[in-house]
Amino acid sequence: MDAEEFRRAAHSAVDEIVDYFTTLDSRRVVSNVSPGYLRPLLPSAPPEEGEKWEDIQKDIEAKIMPGLTHWYLNFYLPEQSPDFMAFFPANATYPSILGEMYSAAFTAPAFNWLCSPACTELETIVLDWLCNLLHLPESYLSTSATGGGGVIQGSASEAIVTVMIAAREKFIKEYKGQVVPSRDSRTASEEQEEDEVWRLRTRLIALGSEMSHSSTEKAAKIAGVKYQSISVNAADEFALTGRGLKEALLDLTRSGWEPFYLTVTLGTTSTCAVDQFQEIAELKKEYPSLWIHVDAAYAGAVLLLDEYQVLTEGLEAFDSFNFNMHKWLLTNFDASCLFLPRREPLISALSITPSYLQNKYSTSGLVTDYRDWQIPLGRRFRALKIWFVLRSYGVNGLKRHVTRHIELGERFAGWVQEEGKDLFELVAKPQFALTVLRVKIQDEVTTELPGSVSVRGQGRTETKINEGVASDEVHTVFVAKDDDEGTAETDMLSQANAVTKEVYEAINAAGAIFLTGTMIKNVYAIRIVSANEQTDEAHLRKAFEILVKTTKDTLRTLKKQQNGI
C-alpha cells in the first residue's frame, strides 16, 4: 500500500467507522455468536499474495462485526447505543480516536526520553493537569518536593501489579536494613542473608477488602505473595474501615505474616463503595511500611466535582493512586493514570539499565525515563489522546459529563424505590451512576423475606435488619445461621437469588440491553450503570421498563409452576 492508496483506504475506513457509530441503535448490543464462530469463516492460512484493501475491508462487517459486543460509546452524535449498562463504561470519542491515529503513525516506542522527548514530556504535563483537576495532593505532581509524579499504564490491573512489586521490594529493602547486619559488622555469610530474605518472602501477604477488584489477588499471584481479603459488611456500606483493617493486621502479624501491601478502593466494582480513607490513613501511622494503593479506576472521575472533594481526605498518607481515563472520561482504552507521591520506590524496583539503554540524558538525571515506571520496556504515545480529550471537552465539559450521569443514576434509583418497590429492593446505596438491586420474592410465589435475621455465632447473637428500600436505607445481606433455625431464611435467600439471576439472564439473552450480575456477600444482585454522553432519561426508562416486564414475566411463570399449571 503506497501513500495514495493509504489515503483512499483511510478515508474509506473513517467513513465506515462513522457509519458504524450512526447505526449502533439498530445493532444487537451483545454478540450472540457461538465459541469458535470465526475460524470456519477465515482461510486456514494467510494469502500467498497481498489482497486489495477493498476486499479486506468487506470482512470487517461480514466477519468481525457479528462477534463484537458494543460497549459504552460516547461521540458528538445525536444517535448512540446507550443500552450497554454492564460492568463500567469503556468510552471512546472522536478526539481520542484521533489521538490513537497519530500515535500509530508516530510509532514511537518511547521507553526513554531520548526516543521521543515529546512523548515523555507531554505525558508528564497532562498527568500534572489531571492531578490538579482531580484535586489530588500536591505530592502527586511531578514538580513536588517529595519526588512524585504520574505515569500512564495500560489498565488499573497493570497499575496494581506494578505498585505491588514496588511495595514488595521496598518492604524487603527496609527489612534488610533493620534486621540484616551491615557488610562490615555482620558475621553471617551472604548466603545466610539471602536465606533470611527468602524466608521473609514466604511470609509476605497482600491485602484488599472482599469488595476489592480481583486484580489485587491476581497481582499477588504474579508477585509471588499470599493474598487475603478483609471482610466488610452492609452496616458500613460495604466499605473497608480502619477498625476492620486493624483487626486483620493484628490477626495476621500474630500468625507470623508480614502485611506489606493494601488496596483500598474509591468505587468498588460491585457496589461503588468507598473505603474509609481517613480512618485508614490514621491507622497507617502505626504501620508505616504498609504500602496503601487507591484503586479509583471508575469512580475517581467524580473527584473533578467540588462536592466530592471530601473523598480526597486521607490520600496524602497513601503511596499510590490510580484512575482510568478510559472508563468515565471519554478516552478510549487504554489510558490508566497512576500517581505516586514518591517515585523512587517504583524506579528502584523496576530500573535496569544495560549498556544499550545508557545515554547522557538519562544518566544526567534531568529527564524522566518511563520505562522505569512500568513492567514493559516499550510504550505507546498514549498522552496524545488524553491531551486531545482534555482540550476538546475542556474542564467544564468533563464536569458536566460526570454530573449528568450521576443525576441520571439517581433518577433510575428513584424509579426502583418508588415504582418498582413491590418488585425490587436495593442491595447497596446507589451512587456514581450505579444502581444495585435484587428481585423481591412475592407472597404468592413463596414466603415473604423476613424483616430481621438472628445471626448466631461464637457465643453471641446479633440482629441484621432488612431495611427495605427507603431512600436512605439499603438491604442488608443475609448471613446463614449455623443451626436449623436458619434453614428457612437460607431457603428464602436461595430463592431470591435464583429469581434475580433468572431475570438477569433473560434480559441479557434478549439482547436489547446488557447488564451484569454480581454476588454481594451471599446475595445475588443486578448492576445497572450508564455513563454514555448521549444517554438521556428515555434510554434509562427503556431499561427500567425491560427490567420490570422481565421480572413480572419471570414471577408469573414461577407462580404457574408452583400451581402446577
C-alpha positions as a Python dict, from the first residue, in 0.01 Angstrom:
ca = {
    (1, 'M'): (0, 0, 0),
    (2, 'D'): (154, 329, -110),
    (3, 'A'): (76, 676, 22),
    (4, 'E'): (-214, 745, -214),
    (5, 'E'): (-365, 401, -157),
    (6, 'F'): (-338, 463, 217),
    (7, 'R'): (-512, 799, 180),
    (8, 'R'): (-805, 638, -1),
    (9, 'A'): (-818, 344, 241),
    (10, 'A'): (-806, 575, 542),
    (11, 'H'): (-1095, 785, 406),
    (12, 'S'): (-1292, 468, 347),
    (13, 'A'): (-1212, 334, 696),
    (14, 'V'): (-1318, 661, 862),
    (15, 'D'): (-1643, 660, 664),
    (16, 'E'): (-1714, 305, 778),
    (17, 'I'): (-1634, 390, 1141),
    (18, 'V'): (-1873, 686, 1132),
    (19, 'D'): (-2140, 467, 971),
    (20, 'Y'): (-2086, 213, 1249),
    (21, 'F'): (-2149, 477, 1514),
    (22, 'T'): (-2462, 608, 1346),
    (23, 'T'): (-2613, 258, 1314),
    (24, 'L'): (-2549, 143, 1670),
    (25, 'D'): (-2917, 172, 1764),
    (26, 'S'): (-3001, -92, 1506),
    (27, 'R'): (-2737, -340, 1625),
    (28, 'R'): (-2775, -607, 1890),
    (29, 'V'): (-2583, -493, 2199),
    (30, 'V'): (-2441, -836, 2292),
    (31, 'S'): (-2284, -1065, 2037),
    (32, 'N'): (-2472, -1394, 2009),
    (33, 'V'): (-2215, -1595, 1813),
    (34, 'S'): (-2102, -1934, 1937),
    (35, 'P'): (-1746, -2002, 2055),
    (36, 'G'): (-1522, -2074, 1759),
    (37, 'Y'): (-1753, -1896, 1512),
    (38, 'L'): (-1470, -1716, 1331),
    (39, 'R'): (-1236, -1998, 1228),
    (40, 'P'): (-1469, -2153, 967),
    (41, 'L'): (-1516, -1807, 812),
    (42, 'L'): (-1145, -1749, 754),
    (43, 'P'): (-892, -1937, 537),
    (44, 'S'): (-664, -2186, 708),
    (45, 'A'): (-358, -1973, 622),
    (46, 'P'): (-280, -1615, 514),
    (47, 'P'): (-283, -1538, 140),
    (48, 'E'): (30, -1604, -61),
    (49, 'E'): (-4, -1266, -232),
    (50, 'G'): (-137, -944, -87),
    (51, 'E'): (-505, -858, -122),
    (52, 'K'): (-670, -530, -211),
    (53, 'W'): (-790, -313, 76),
    (54, 'E'): (-1144, -317, -60),
    (55, 'D'): (-1156, -695, -17),
    (56, 'I'): (-1007, -679, 332),
    (57, 'Q'): (-1248, -407, 444),
    (58, 'K'): (-1553, -607, 342),
    (59, 'D'): (-1466, -871, 601),
    (60, 'I'): (-1498, -620, 887),
    (61, 'E'): (-1876, -602, 854),
    (62, 'A'): (-1924, -958, 732),
    (63, 'K'): (-1699, -1150, 970),
    (64, 'I'): (-1575, -931, 1255),
    (65, 'M'): (-1881, -721, 1338),
    (66, 'P'): (-2103, -1021, 1429),
    (67, 'G'): (-1854, -1112, 1703),
    (68, 'L'): (-1844, -769, 1867),
    (69, 'T'): (-2027, -659, 2179),
    (70, 'H'): (-2094, -288, 2163),
    (71, 'W'): (-1964, -129, 2482),
    (72, 'Y'): (-2042, 221, 2602),
    (73, 'L'): (-1968, 462, 2324),
    (74, 'N'): (-1953, 840, 2351),
    (75, 'F'): (-1942, 1061, 2048),
    (76, 'Y'): (-2053, 1401, 1925),
    (77, 'L'): (-2352, 1232, 1766),
    (78, 'P'): (-2730, 1260, 1805),
    (79, 'E'): (-2772, 882, 1793),
    (80, 'Q'): (-2598, 632, 2017),
    (81, 'S'): (-2611, 277, 2151),
    (82, 'P'): (-2668, 350, 2520),
    (83, 'D'): (-2801, 5, 2602),
    (84, 'F'): (-2474, -142, 2730),
    (85, 'M'): (-2526, -94, 3104),
    (86, 'A'): (-2293, -367, 3227),
    (87, 'F'): (-1958, -357, 3406),
    (88, 'F'): (-1836, 5, 3391),
    (89, 'P'): (-1810, 225, 3081),
    (90, 'A'): (-1537, 180, 2822),
    (91, 'N'): (-1552, 512, 2646),
    (92, 'A'): (-1436, 632, 2308),
    (93, 'T'): (-1470, 974, 2146),
    (94, 'Y'): (-1364, 1120, 1817),
    (95, 'P'): (-1082, 1324, 1978),
    (96, 'S'): (-938, 1015, 2148),
    (97, 'I'): (-959, 813, 1826),
    (98, 'L'): (-766, 1088, 1650),
    (99, 'G'): (-503, 1060, 1923),
    (100, 'E'): (-472, 689, 1853),
    (101, 'M'): (-433, 757, 1481),
    (102, 'Y'): (-143, 992, 1541),
    (103, 'S'): (12, 757, 1796),
    (104, 'A'): (1, 472, 1541),
    (105, 'A'): (155, 695, 1279),
    (106, 'F'): (439, 814, 1501),
    (107, 'T'): (501, 455, 1627),
    (108, 'A'): (749, 571, 1892),
    (109, 'P'): (843, 302, 2148),
    (110, 'A'): (911, 590, 2393),
    (111, 'F'): (1087, 380, 2656),
    (112, 'N'): (1316, 669, 2744),
    (113, 'W'): (1324, 1044, 2693),
    (114, 'L'): (1571, 1026, 2405),
    (115, 'C'): (1344, 801, 2197),
    (116, 'S'): (1095, 1086, 2152),
    (117, 'P'): (1116, 1373, 2402),
    (118, 'A'): (763, 1489, 2317),
    (119, 'C'): (615, 1152, 2423),
    (120, 'T'): (768, 1174, 2769),
    (121, 'E'): (718, 1544, 2828),
    (122, 'L'): (355, 1554, 2713),
    (123, 'E'): (275, 1259, 2940),
    (124, 'T'): (428, 1436, 3238),
    (125, 'I'): (239, 1756, 3161),
    (126, 'V'): (-108, 1605, 3104),
    (127, 'L'): (-77, 1391, 3417),
    (128, 'D'): (8, 1702, 3619),
    (129, 'W'): (-301, 1862, 3466),
    (130, 'L'): (-512, 1565, 3575),
    (131, 'C'): (-357, 1562, 3922),
    (132, 'N'): (-474, 1919, 3971),
    (133, 'L'): (-814, 1860, 3811),
    (134, 'L'): (-882, 1570, 4049),
    (135, 'H'): (-762, 1776, 4346),
    (136, 'L'): (-509, 1511, 4441),
    (137, 'P'): (-242, 1602, 4699),
    (138, 'E'): (38, 1824, 4564),
    (139, 'S'): (287, 1548, 4641),
    (140, 'Y'): (148, 1356, 4340),
    (141, 'L'): (274, 1625, 4099),
    (142, 'S'): (594, 1572, 3900),
    (143, 'T'): (721, 1902, 4043),
    (144, 'S'): (659, 1811, 4407),
    (145, 'A'): (930, 1831, 4669),
    (146, 'T'): (872, 1464, 4752),
    (147, 'G'): (963, 1349, 4401),
    (148, 'G'): (618, 1239, 4295),
    (149, 'G'): (460, 1216, 3954),
    (150, 'G'): (228, 1028, 3723),
    (151, 'V'): (260, 766, 3451),
    (152, 'I'): (12, 614, 3206),
    (153, 'Q'): (-35, 241, 3247),
    (154, 'G'): (-236, 6, 3028),
    (155, 'S'): (-502, -71, 3290),
    (156, 'A'): (-578, -44, 3660),
    (157, 'S'): (-480, -412, 3689),
    (158, 'E'): (-140, -335, 3539),
    (159, 'A'): (-101, -41, 3777),
    (160, 'I'): (-177, -263, 4077),
    (161, 'V'): (75, -533, 3990),
    (162, 'T'): (335, -263, 3919),
    (163, 'V'): (298, -90, 4255),
    (164, 'M'): (270, -421, 4438),
    (165, 'I'): (613, -519, 4308),
    (166, 'A'): (745, -179, 4418),
    (167, 'A'): (586, -230, 4760),
    (168, 'R'): (737, -577, 4794),
    (169, 'E'): (1087, -459, 4709),
    (170, 'K'): (1059, -155, 4934),
    (171, 'F'): (945, -371, 5225),
    (172, 'I'): (1231, -618, 5174),
    (173, 'K'): (1484, -338, 5148),
    (174, 'E'): (1363, -184, 5473),
    (175, 'Y'): (1363, -525, 5640),
    (176, 'K'): (1722, -590, 5536),
    (177, 'G'): (1824, -253, 5672),
    (178, 'Q'): (1668, -330, 6009),
    (179, 'V'): (1743, -699, 6054),
    (180, 'V'): (2042, -797, 5840),
    (181, 'P'): (2372, -665, 5977),
    (182, 'S'): (2586, -436, 5764),
    (183, 'R'): (2861, -590, 5549),
    (184, 'D'): (3133, -466, 5784),
    (185, 'S'): (2983, -584, 6110),
    (186, 'R'): (2791, -898, 6032),
    (187, 'T'): (2925, -1245, 6090),
    (188, 'A'): (2660, -1417, 5880),
    (189, 'S'): (2754, -1509, 5526),
    (190, 'E'): (2589, -1360, 5218),
    (191, 'E'): (2423, -1695, 5165),
    (192, 'Q'): (2264, -1673, 5509),
    (193, 'E'): (2145, -1322, 5429),
    (194, 'E'): (1978, -1445, 5114),
    (195, 'D'): (1816, -1728, 5308),
    (196, 'E'): (1673, -1476, 5554),
    (197, 'V'): (1532, -1263, 5272),
    (198, 'W'): (1373, -1564, 5107),
    (199, 'R'): (1216, -1668, 5436),
    (200, 'L'): (1072, -1318, 5456),
    (201, 'R'): (930, -1351, 5107),
    (202, 'T'): (735, -1659, 5213),
    (203, 'R'): (567, -1455, 5488),
    (204, 'L'): (467, -1155, 5277),
    (205, 'I'): (95, -1100, 5239),
    (206, 'A'): (-103, -851, 5028),
    (207, 'L'): (-445, -735, 5137),
    (208, 'G'): (-769, -598, 4997),
    (209, 'S'): (-1127, -589, 5112),
    (210, 'E'): (-1363, -862, 4995),
    (211, 'M'): (-1508, -598, 4762),
    (212, 'S'): (-1170, -515, 4607),
    (213, 'H'): (-1133, -590, 4238),
    (214, 'S'): (-991, -932, 4156),
    (215, 'S'): (-685, -763, 4006),
    (216, 'T'): (-529, -735, 4352),
    (217, 'E'): (-549, -1110, 4407),
    (218, 'K'): (-410, -1167, 4058),
    (219, 'A'): (-126, -922, 4123),
    (220, 'A'): (-37, -1116, 4438),
    (221, 'K'): (-7, -1434, 4230),
    (222, 'I'): (223, -1258, 3986),
    (223, 'A'): (430, -1107, 4268),
    (224, 'G'): (462, -1447, 4435),
    (225, 'V'): (300, -1348, 4765),
    (226, 'K'): (-1, -1461, 4961),
    (227, 'Y'): (-328, -1268, 4933),
    (228, 'Q'): (-606, -1226, 5188),
    (229, 'S'): (-931, -1033, 5166),
    (230, 'I'): (-1077, -849, 5463),
    (231, 'S'): (-1446, -889, 5537),
    (232, 'V'): (-1678, -588, 5511),
    (233, 'N'): (-2045, -553, 5596),
    (234, 'A'): (-2359, -371, 5491),
    (235, 'A'): (-2368, -160, 5809),
    (236, 'D'): (-2054, 13, 5678),
    (237, 'E'): (-2197, 31, 5324),
    (238, 'F'): (-1953, -246, 5224),
    (239, 'A'): (-1656, -17, 5284),
    (240, 'L'): (-1330, -121, 5447),
    (241, 'T'): (-1296, 57, 5780),
    (242, 'G'): (-997, 139, 5994),
    (243, 'R'): (-1136, -89, 6262),
    (244, 'G'): (-1173, -383, 6025),
    (245, 'L'): (-826, -328, 5882),
    (246, 'K'): (-660, -312, 6223),
    (247, 'E'): (-824, -636, 6333),
    (248, 'A'): (-695, -806, 6019),
    (249, 'L'): (-343, -667, 6062),
    (250, 'L'): (-325, -778, 6423),
    (251, 'D'): (-451, -1127, 6340),
    (252, 'L'): (-201, -1165, 6057),
    (253, 'T'): (102, -1041, 6247),
    (254, 'R'): (17, -1266, 6541),
    (255, 'S'): (15, -1555, 6294),
    (256, 'G'): (361, -1467, 6164),
    (257, 'W'): (260, -1293, 5841),
    (258, 'E'): (412, -968, 5715),
    (259, 'P'): (143, -744, 5563),
    (260, 'F'): (321, -518, 5314),
    (261, 'Y'): (53, -402, 5071),
    (262, 'L'): (-315, -298, 5076),
    (263, 'T'): (-558, -195, 4802),
    (264, 'V'): (-827, 48, 4914),
    (265, 'T'): (-1098, 145, 4671),
    (266, 'L'): (-1287, 454, 4564),
    (267, 'G'): (-1585, 293, 4395),
    (268, 'T'): (-1578, -86, 4426),
    (269, 'T'): (-1691, -289, 4128),
    (270, 'S'): (-1999, -449, 4283),
    (271, 'T'): (-2146, -151, 4471),
    (272, 'C'): (-1924, 157, 4417),
    (273, 'A'): (-1842, 156, 4788),
    (274, 'V'): (-1575, 397, 4910),
    (275, 'D'): (-1338, 268, 5177),
    (276, 'Q'): (-1284, 481, 5485),
    (277, 'F'): (-973, 668, 5374),
    (278, 'Q'): (-937, 895, 5676),
    (279, 'E'): (-960, 608, 5924),
    (280, 'I'): (-714, 401, 5722),
    (281, 'A'): (-477, 696, 5683),
    (282, 'E'): (-474, 740, 6059),
    (283, 'L'): (-402, 371, 6109),
    (284, 'K'): (-112, 388, 5863),
    (285, 'K'): (82, 585, 6124),
    (286, 'E'): (107, 259, 6318),
    (287, 'Y'): (208, 63, 6006),
    (288, 'P'): (438, 296, 5809),
    (289, 'S'): (581, 10, 5599),
    (290, 'L'): (237, -88, 5467),
    (291, 'W'): (204, 36, 5109),
    (292, 'I'): (-151, 160, 5050),
    (293, 'H'): (-274, 189, 4692),
    (294, 'V'): (-601, 360, 4595),
    (295, 'D'): (-793, 189, 4315),
    (296, 'A'): (-1024, 458, 4177),
    (297, 'A'): (-1045, 309, 3828),
    (298, 'Y'): (-1405, 416, 3758),
    (299, 'A'): (-1526, 649, 4031),
    (300, 'G'): (-1209, 854, 4052),
    (301, 'A'): (-1365, 1073, 3783),
    (302, 'V'): (-1605, 1222, 4041),
    (303, 'L'): (-1309, 1400, 4201),
    (304, 'L'): (-1346, 1655, 3923),
    (305, 'L'): (-1652, 1784, 4108),
    (306, 'D'): (-1622, 2015, 4407),
    (307, 'E'): (-1891, 1831, 4605),
    (308, 'Y'): (-1678, 1515, 4610),
    (309, 'Q'): (-1358, 1673, 4738),
    (310, 'V'): (-1424, 1522, 5079),
    (311, 'L'): (-1323, 1188, 4925),
    (312, 'T'): (-964, 1308, 4881),
    (313, 'E'): (-911, 1347, 5256),
    (314, 'G'): (-651, 1095, 5365),
    (315, 'L'): (-495, 1047, 5021),
    (316, 'E'): (-182, 1235, 5125),
    (317, 'A'): (-93, 943, 5354),
    (318, 'F'): (-112, 680, 5079),
    (319, 'D'): (155, 553, 4843),
    (320, 'S'): (-19, 542, 4504),
    (321, 'F'): (-345, 634, 4332),
    (322, 'N'): (-486, 514, 4001),
    (323, 'F'): (-788, 600, 3789),
    (324, 'N'): (-885, 519, 3430),
    (325, 'M'): (-947, 792, 3175),
    (326, 'H'): (-1080, 511, 2956),
    (327, 'K'): (-1377, 442, 3181),
    (328, 'W'): (-1579, 756, 3251),
    (329, 'L'): (-1372, 1035, 3099),
    (330, 'L'): (-1426, 992, 2727),
    (331, 'T'): (-1089, 840, 2634),
    (332, 'N'): (-1066, 507, 2459),
    (333, 'F'): (-878, 211, 2606),
    (334, 'D'): (-602, 210, 2721),
    (335, 'A'): (-535, 513, 2940),
    (336, 'S'): (-491, 428, 3308),
    (337, 'C'): (-332, 707, 3510),
    (338, 'L'): (-110, 612, 3805),
    (339, 'F'): (14, 875, 4052),
    (340, 'L'): (273, 841, 4328),
    (341, 'P'): (388, 1089, 4592),
    (342, 'R'): (737, 935, 4575),
    (343, 'R'): (864, 782, 4254),
    (344, 'E'): (1188, 642, 4398),
    (345, 'P'): (1049, 309, 4530),
    (346, 'L'): (894, 232, 4192),
    (347, 'I'): (1206, 322, 3994),
    (348, 'S'): (1430, 138, 4239),
    (349, 'A'): (1224, -180, 4198),
    (350, 'L'): (1196, -172, 3819),
    (351, 'S'): (1503, 6, 3684),
    (352, 'I'): (1758, -200, 3490),
    (353, 'T'): (1996, -15, 3258),
    (354, 'P'): (2201, -232, 3022),
    (355, 'S'): (2468, -61, 2815),
    (356, 'Y'): (2247, -28, 2507),
    (357, 'L'): (1997, 186, 2701),
    (358, 'Q'): (2254, 422, 2850),
    (359, 'N'): (2268, 781, 2721),
    (360, 'K'): (2385, 1115, 2854),
    (361, 'Y'): (2032, 1246, 2910),
    (362, 'S'): (1925, 952, 3126),
    (363, 'T'): (2246, 950, 3327),
    (364, 'S'): (2223, 1326, 3385),
    (365, 'G'): (1910, 1277, 3596),
    (366, 'L'): (1743, 1569, 3419),
    (367, 'V'): (1486, 1363, 3229),
    (368, 'T'): (1219, 1102, 3305),
    (369, 'D'): (1253, 755, 3155),
    (370, 'Y'): (910, 597, 3187),
    (371, 'R'): (1048, 250, 3116),
    (372, 'D'): (1147, 253, 3485),
    (373, 'W'): (785, 321, 3590),
    (374, 'Q'): (629, 13, 3430),
    (375, 'I'): (678, -357, 3362),
    (376, 'P'): (723, -344, 2980),
    (377, 'L'): (1013, -165, 2816),
    (378, 'G'): (835, -4, 2521),
    (379, 'R'): (525, 212, 2548),
    (380, 'R'): (281, 387, 2318),
    (381, 'F'): (222, 762, 2285),
    (382, 'R'): (-96, 745, 2494),
    (383, 'A'): (-69, 1101, 2624),
    (384, 'L'): (-184, 1233, 2286),
    (385, 'K'): (-541, 1107, 2318),
    (386, 'I'): (-569, 1238, 2675),
    (387, 'W'): (-439, 1575, 2557),
    (388, 'F'): (-690, 1581, 2271),
    (389, 'V'): (-981, 1492, 2501),
    (390, 'L'): (-891, 1750, 2765),
    (391, 'R'): (-862, 2022, 2503),
    (392, 'S'): (-1176, 1919, 2308),
    (393, 'Y'): (-1410, 1893, 2606),
    (394, 'G'): (-1246, 2133, 2847),
    (395, 'V'): (-1270, 2103, 3224),
    (396, 'N'): (-1629, 2223, 3236),
    (397, 'G'): (-1735, 1983, 2963),
    (398, 'L'): (-1595, 1687, 3159),
    (399, 'K'): (-1764, 1810, 3477),
    (400, 'R'): (-2099, 1837, 3301),
    (401, 'H'): (-2049, 1488, 3158),
    (402, 'V'): (-1995, 1329, 3501),
    (403, 'T'): (-2260, 1536, 3680),
    (404, 'R'): (-2527, 1444, 3429),
    (405, 'H'): (-2471, 1072, 3469),
    (406, 'I'): (-2481, 1094, 3847),
    (407, 'E'): (-2816, 1272, 3822),
    (408, 'L'): (-2950, 1012, 3577),
    (409, 'G'): (-2835, 733, 3807),
    (410, 'E'): (-3021, 894, 4097),
    (411, 'R'): (-3333, 916, 3881),
    (412, 'F'): (-3311, 547, 3791),
    (413, 'A'): (-3267, 451, 4157),
    (414, 'G'): (-3574, 662, 4237),
    (415, 'W'): (-3786, 462, 3993),
    (416, 'V'): (-3666, 140, 4156),
    (417, 'Q'): (-3756, 268, 4503),
    (418, 'E'): (-4094, 414, 4406),
    (419, 'E'): (-4250, 249, 4101),
    (420, 'G'): (-4058, -74, 4149),
    (421, 'K'): (-4087, -103, 4526),
    (422, 'D'): (-4309, -412, 4505),
    (423, 'L'): (-4068, -587, 4269),
    (424, 'F'): (-3719, -479, 4374),
    (425, 'E'): (-3507, -381, 4669),
    (426, 'L'): (-3174, -207, 4669),
    (427, 'V'): (-2878, -412, 4784),
    (428, 'A'): (-2644, -114, 4823),
    (429, 'K'): (-2659, 262, 4835),
    (430, 'P'): (-2696, 399, 4480),
    (431, 'Q'): (-2404, 623, 4387),
    (432, 'F'): (-2179, 726, 4100),
    (433, 'A'): (-2446, 635, 3840),
    (434, 'L'): (-2464, 275, 3967),
    (435, 'T'): (-2778, 108, 4099),
    (436, 'V'): (-2758, -240, 4251),
    (437, 'L'): (-3081, -429, 4313),
    (438, 'R'): (-3236, -768, 4352),
    (439, 'V'): (-3583, -910, 4292),
    (440, 'K'): (-3821, -938, 4585),
    (441, 'I'): (-3994, -1271, 4628),
    (442, 'Q'): (-4368, -1220, 4618),
    (443, 'D'): (-4613, -1368, 4874),
    (444, 'E'): (-4784, -1572, 4609),
    (445, 'V'): (-4456, -1729, 4499),
    (446, 'T'): (-4303, -1817, 4833),
    (447, 'T'): (-4284, -1698, 5193),
    (448, 'E'): (-4203, -1328, 5215),
    (449, 'L'): (-3848, -1237, 5310),
    (450, 'P'): (-3817, -1179, 5685),
    (451, 'G'): (-3772, -838, 5840),
    (452, 'S'): (-3478, -950, 6051),
    (453, 'V'): (-3247, -1245, 6080),
    (454, 'S'): (-3090, -1362, 6403),
    (455, 'V'): (-2727, -1446, 6340),
    (456, 'R'): (-2573, -1686, 6586),
    (457, 'G'): (-2204, -1736, 6626),
    (458, 'Q'): (-1927, -1764, 6884),
    (459, 'G'): (-2141, -1715, 7194),
    (460, 'R'): (-2335, -1406, 7087),
    (461, 'T'): (-2645, -1321, 6887),
    (462, 'E'): (-2654, -1023, 6653),
    (463, 'T'): (-2952, -888, 6464),
    (464, 'K'): (-2919, -799, 6099),
    (465, 'I'): (-3206, -581, 5978),
    (466, 'N'): (-3360, -600, 5635),
    (467, 'E'): (-3404, -226, 5599),
    (468, 'G'): (-3611, -221, 5283),
    (469, 'V'): (-3572, 38, 5011),
    (470, 'A'): (-3622, 375, 5177),
    (471, 'S'): (-3418, 646, 5010),
    (472, 'D'): (-3152, 650, 5279),
    (473, 'E'): (-3152, 278, 5351),
    (474, 'V'): (-3035, -35, 5174),
    (475, 'H'): (-3098, -404, 5207),
    (476, 'T'): (-2863, -576, 5448),
    (477, 'V'): (-2731, -906, 5323),
    (478, 'F'): (-2832, -1227, 5496),
    (479, 'V'): (-2589, -1442, 5688),
    (480, 'A'): (-2681, -1808, 5712),
    (481, 'K'): (-2713, -1940, 6066),
    (482, 'D'): (-2531, -2245, 6183),
    (483, 'D'): (-2837, -2425, 6319),
    (484, 'D'): (-3176, -2540, 6195),
    (485, 'E'): (-3339, -2204, 6268),
    (486, 'G'): (-3153, -2057, 5974),
    (487, 'T'): (-3279, -2312, 5722),
    (488, 'A'): (-3597, -2125, 5623),
    (489, 'E'): (-3420, -1795, 5584),
    (490, 'T'): (-3143, -1959, 5384),
    (491, 'D'): (-3401, -2120, 5154),
    (492, 'M'): (-3571, -1784, 5101),
    (493, 'L'): (-3240, -1624, 5018),
    (494, 'S'): (-3162, -1900, 4772),
    (495, 'Q'): (-3500, -1850, 4605),
    (496, 'A'): (-3449, -1475, 4581),
    (497, 'N'): (-3103, -1528, 4434),
    (498, 'A'): (-3234, -1778, 4180),
    (499, 'V'): (-3513, -1547, 4064),
    (500, 'T'): (-3282, -1247, 4037),
    (501, 'K'): (-3031, -1446, 3837),
    (502, 'E'): (-3304, -1576, 3607),
    (503, 'V'): (-3424, -1222, 3541),
    (504, 'Y'): (-3069, -1108, 3469),
    (505, 'E'): (-3002, -1394, 3228),
    (506, 'A'): (-3333, -1345, 3048),
    (507, 'I'): (-3260, -976, 2990),
    (508, 'N'): (-2914, -1042, 2852),
    (509, 'A'): (-3037, -1329, 2637),
    (510, 'A'): (-3292, -1098, 2474),
    (511, 'G'): (-3007, -865, 2380),
    (512, 'A'): (-3194, -532, 2394),
    (513, 'I'): (-2981, -418, 2688),
    (514, 'F'): (-2680, -570, 2860),
    (515, 'L'): (-2643, -582, 3241),
    (516, 'T'): (-2408, -756, 3484),
    (517, 'G'): (-2486, -971, 3784),
    (518, 'T'): (-2280, -986, 4100),
    (519, 'M'): (-2262, -1161, 4436),
    (520, 'I'): (-2253, -927, 4736),
    (521, 'K'): (-2177, -1134, 5042),
    (522, 'N'): (-2437, -1407, 4982),
    (523, 'V'): (-2690, -1204, 4782),
    (524, 'Y'): (-2716, -1222, 4404),
    (525, 'A'): (-2778, -877, 4258),
    (526, 'I'): (-2810, -696, 3927),
    (527, 'R'): (-2598, -389, 3847),
    (528, 'I'): (-2724, -109, 3621),
    (529, 'V'): (-2483, 166, 3522),
    (530, 'S'): (-2491, 413, 3236),
    (531, 'A'): (-2221, 668, 3159),
    (532, 'N'): (-2280, 742, 2793),
    (533, 'E'): (-2251, 1103, 2683),
    (534, 'Q'): (-2577, 1085, 2488),
    (535, 'T'): (-2773, 876, 2737),
    (536, 'D'): (-3087, 1052, 2849),
    (537, 'E'): (-3388, 971, 3062),
    (538, 'A'): (-3561, 790, 2776),
    (539, 'H'): (-3277, 537, 2747),
    (540, 'L'): (-3280, 462, 3118),
    (541, 'R'): (-3658, 447, 3117),
    (542, 'K'): (-3640, 182, 2846),
    (543, 'A'): (-3401, -21, 3062),
    (544, 'F'): (-3626, 14, 3367),
    (545, 'E'): (-3932, -100, 3172),
    (546, 'I'): (-3745, -402, 3037),
    (547, 'L'): (-3637, -486, 3392),
    (548, 'V'): (-3994, -455, 3522),
    (549, 'K'): (-4151, -657, 3241),
    (550, 'T'): (-3893, -935, 3258),
    (551, 'T'): (-3930, -958, 3636),
    (552, 'K'): (-4310, -976, 3617),
    (553, 'D'): (-4292, -1240, 3346),
    (554, 'T'): (-4045, -1446, 3548),
    (555, 'L'): (-4253, -1427, 3867),
    (556, 'R'): (-4570, -1511, 3674),
    (557, 'T'): (-4402, -1820, 3528),
    (558, 'L'): (-4283, -1932, 3872),
    (559, 'K'): (-4633, -1893, 4014),
    (560, 'K'): (-4776, -2108, 3736),
    (561, 'Q'): (-4513, -2373, 3802),
    (562, 'Q'): (-4599, -2377, 4172),
    (563, 'N'): (-4967, -2411, 4091),
    (564, 'G'): (-4897, -2698, 3854),
    (565, 'I'): (-5020, -2510, 3550),
}
